[in-house]
Amino acid sequence: MAGRENVTLKDIAGAVGKSVATVSKALHDREDIAPETRQYIKRVAMEMGYNPNVIARRLQKQRAEALGLIFPLLSARQADPFFAELLAGIADAAAERNFDLLVSSRAPGPAEETLYRRMVGERRVDGLIVAHPRTDDWRLDFLAAEHIPFVAVGPYTPELDAPGVWVDTAAGLEQAVAHLAEQERRHLALIPPPPHLRFSRLCRETFSAATEAHGLRGQIAAGIEAFSQKEGYRAAQMLLAGPRPPDAIIACHDLVAMGAMAAAQNEGFEVGNDVAIIGFGDILLAEHAQPPLTTLHQPTYQMGQQAGRMLLDMLAGRPPSPRQVVIKPWLVIRQSSNLALWL
């Protein structure tokens, strides 16, 4: 079928033998049109060269047909692989409903707040994904006050009553402590998340309770400022330089764990033998570390995809059910906690 300019809905309706209303609904993915009919009408429209005026349509509907995501990055050199996987999941969910995804990044602070206010004030997005909720998080309060739909993504904290897709960090830490107890490690240290993140206190409390339950000595390192190898190196160096260094370290993030591994190796410790190290996240680099990193796996792509779908349902007037999805991570055992796996 030859394409031509200025193809209208009426032209397509004549070609497929349907009403203009049916064609319009099909092209807008309305669920009251059968999937096979939608696919047929879209195929014919594409073959005819139909090119809808997206800007006009959005003005008419008074919607941006876009989701927003602002990464809280401190610097380009400290980019978190978690966000890359999360972004892919959200983007795919948005594409399923023909929505765009507006992505930006700002370090937490005044510039970040200005960007949120501009994005919302100019109605550049219809809703936002909020990553890694913080203690006393102004972002959640601001979006709620502006009546902007949002879904949060990150580690679970029971006191946060907001729609979200969460990873159960506490359950993960309990698995890590139990594994180290089975490996007959007796002195465990935790490198906790930065204190401004909401789940930092929960990590400390869970670690202390789990080590006590297993009859182990627990030590919590000084707080880090960011999820980075540099911060992990610094924290582990201080732990291992003490008079009674731990024989196992649990880090709140894989990048932090990799920094801890480098510090241990530079101090003459054999990782997986003298000191066991466990991370959190199971980023792509984890299995290629030397030695490969034992870590708690979280399905970050699926979390992003589910968060995107939840937000799109909210924008369509369908309250998410359930309102909060909590995913339990699972331990992936590699050589950094048991060097005998090399053998």
Protein Blocks (a to p, Z undefined) as FASTA:
>chain_A
ZZdehiafklmmmmnopafklmmmmmnopakbcfklmmmmmmmmmmnopacdfklmmmmn
opakiacdddddfbfklccfklmmmmmmmmmmmmmnopacddddddedjklmmmmmmmmm
nopafbdcdehiaehifklmmmmmnopacddeddddfklccddddddfklmmmmmmmmmm
mnopabdcdddddfkbmklmmmmmmmmmmmmmnopacddddddfbdcfklmmmmmmmmmm
pmbdcfbdcdfbfklmmmmmmmmmmnopaehilpccddehjaaklmmpccddddddddfk
lmmmmmmmmmmmmmnopacddfbdcddddddddfklomklmZZ
